Structures are given as structure tokens and as C-alpha cells.
Amino acid sequence: MPHLGLVTVVVRDYDEAIAHYRDALGFELREDTPRGDGGRWVVVAPPGSRETALLLARAATEDQRARVGDQTGGRVGWFLTTDDFDRDHARMTAAGVTFLEPPRHEPYGTVAVFSDLYGNRWDLIQPADA
């Protein structure tokens, strides 16, 4: 059965992006392979994630650089699901992650919007059925 394997996030710098996703968001560095063109194949994912991961792609053109941090036009573009909202919210806050709102309880779960290193908007969400 097909599945979504990688989603690209355009970044300014590989190392700063790795540090942010690993240290602030708690992701694992799954791959960091040099490519012949001076680029790198960098893959990060939440611990235990089996199918979908992020490909951190350094912006290579002016058009790509202009989109760093605004890849979804200001909308939430990624949804980080947790089984313990309070634990992960506290850990991320302590690591310097900027939450753009206080946690709120919705019929579908507990959620708060945060921004990554570049300003891309994410939801941290614990589904109601978790």
C-alpha cells in the first residue's frame, strides 16, 4: 500500500535546521548524506515514526529562499501528534519553542499552534481518543 514517505521543508541552513528539529522538537536525525552537488540529503522524524519524515532541503535559489518560513502561506502546515500533550508542550517550551497561543481543548483534542525555527506554523495535538 502506498504511503507518504517524506515531506520537504525548505530551510536556510542544514545544521541549524537539524539542531532545531532534534533539540527543540525532539526529532531523530535519520539520515545526513552528502550529495555530489554540495547539498545534503537530511531526514528527520519524530521518535518512533514509521512512515512519514521530513526532508530538510536547503534553499538553493532566490525563489526558494523567499519561501523559507512561509511555505504554506501562513497556515498551519504540519501536525505533530502526541500521546501526552502536557509533557511535550512543557519540554518544547523549555527548549525555546515559540507557541503562538495557549493550549486549547477542542472536540477533536488538545492543541496549540507553534512556529518552527523559520516561522512555519505547526499544531501540537493530542487527539481526543488518545
C-alpha positions as CSV (number, residue, x, y, z in Angstrom):
1,M,0.0,0.0,0.0
2,P,1.4,3.4,-0.9
3,H,2.1,5.8,1.9
4,L,3.5,9.4,2.3
5,G,7.2,8.9,2.9
6,L,8.8,12.3,3.0
7,V,7.6,15.9,3.2
8,T,10.1,18.7,2.2
9,V,10.7,21.7,4.5
10,V,12.9,24.3,2.8
11,V,15.5,25.6,5.3
12,R,18.3,28.2,5.3
13,D,21.0,26.0,6.7
14,Y,21.2,22.3,7.3
15,D,23.0,22.4,10.6
16,E,20.7,25.0,12.2
17,A,17.7,23.1,11.0
18,I,19.0,19.8,12.3
19,A,19.7,21.4,15.7
20,H,16.2,22.9,15.9
21,Y,14.3,19.8,14.9
22,R,16.4,17.5,17.0
23,D,17.0,19.6,20.1
24,A,13.8,21.8,20.3
25,L,11.2,19.5,18.7
26,G,12.8,16.2,19.8
27,F,13.1,14.6,16.4
28,E,15.6,12.0,15.4
29,L,18.2,12.6,12.7
30,R,17.6,9.6,10.4
31,E,20.0,10.5,7.6
32,D,22.6,13.1,6.7
33,T,24.3,12.1,3.5
34,P,26.4,14.5,1.4
35,R,25.5,14.8,-2.2
36,G,27.8,15.5,-5.1
37,D,26.4,19.0,-5.7
38,G,27.4,20.3,-2.3
39,G,23.9,19.6,-0.9
40,R,22.9,17.0,1.7
41,W,20.1,14.6,2.0
42,V,18.9,15.3,5.5
43,V,15.9,13.4,7.0
44,V,14.5,13.9,10.5
45,A,11.4,12.4,12.1
46,P,9.7,12.1,15.5
47,P,10.9,9.2,17.5
48,G,9.0,6.0,16.6
49,S,7.6,7.5,13.4
50,R,7.4,4.7,10.8
51,E,6.1,6.2,7.6
52,T,6.4,10.0,7.3
53,A,9.5,12.0,7.9
54,L,10.8,15.5,6.9
55,L,13.4,16.1,4.3
56,L,15.3,19.3,5.2
57,A,16.2,20.9,1.9
58,R,18.5,23.9,1.9
59,A,17.1,26.7,-0.2
60,A,19.2,26.9,-3.4
61,T,17.6,29.7,-5.4
62,E,16.3,33.2,-4.5
63,D,12.7,31.9,-5.0
64,Q,13.3,29.1,-2.5
65,R,15.0,31.4,0.0
66,A,11.9,33.7,-0.2
67,R,9.7,30.8,0.9
68,V,11.7,29.7,3.9
69,G,9.3,30.1,6.8
70,D,6.2,30.7,4.8
71,Q,5.8,27.5,2.8
72,T,2.0,27.3,3.5
73,G,1.0,31.0,3.2
74,G,0.8,31.5,7.0
75,R,-1.5,28.5,7.6
76,V,-0.6,25.5,9.8
77,G,1.2,23.1,7.5
78,W,2.3,20.3,9.8
79,F,0.6,18.4,12.6
80,L,2.8,16.9,15.3
81,T,0.6,14.3,17.1
82,T,1.4,13.3,20.7
83,D,0.1,10.9,23.3
84,D,0.9,13.3,26.1
85,F,0.3,17.0,25.3
86,D,1.3,18.4,28.6
87,R,4.7,16.5,28.6
88,D,5.6,17.6,25.1
89,H,4.3,21.1,25.4
90,A,6.4,21.6,28.6
91,R,9.5,20.0,27.0
92,M,9.2,22.1,23.9
93,T,8.6,25.3,25.8
94,A,11.6,24.7,27.9
95,A,13.7,24.1,24.7
96,G,12.7,27.5,23.4
97,V,9.9,26.6,21.0
98,T,7.5,29.6,20.5
99,F,3.9,28.7,21.0
100,L,1.6,31.3,19.3
101,E,-1.3,30.6,21.6
102,P,-2.1,28.8,24.9
103,P,-3.3,25.2,24.7
104,R,-6.9,24.8,23.9
105,H,-9.3,21.9,24.2
106,E,-11.4,21.2,21.1
107,P,-13.8,18.3,20.4
108,Y,-11.0,16.6,18.4
109,G,-8.3,17.0,21.1
110,T,-5.9,19.3,22.9
111,V,-4.0,21.6,20.6
112,A,-1.7,24.6,20.4
113,V,-0.1,26.3,17.4
114,F,3.7,26.8,17.5
115,S,6.3,28.0,15.0
116,D,9.4,26.3,14.0
117,L,12.8,28.0,13.7
118,Y,11.8,29.7,10.4
119,G,8.2,30.7,11.3
120,N,6.4,27.8,9.7
121,R,3.2,27.1,11.7
122,W,2.6,23.7,13.3
123,D,0.0,22.2,15.5
124,L,1.0,20.2,18.6
125,I,-2.1,18.0,19.0
126,Q,-3.2,15.2,21.3
127,P,-6.3,13.6,19.7
128,A,-9.3,13.2,22.0
129,D,-9.2,9.5,21.5
130,A,-5.5,9.2,22.6
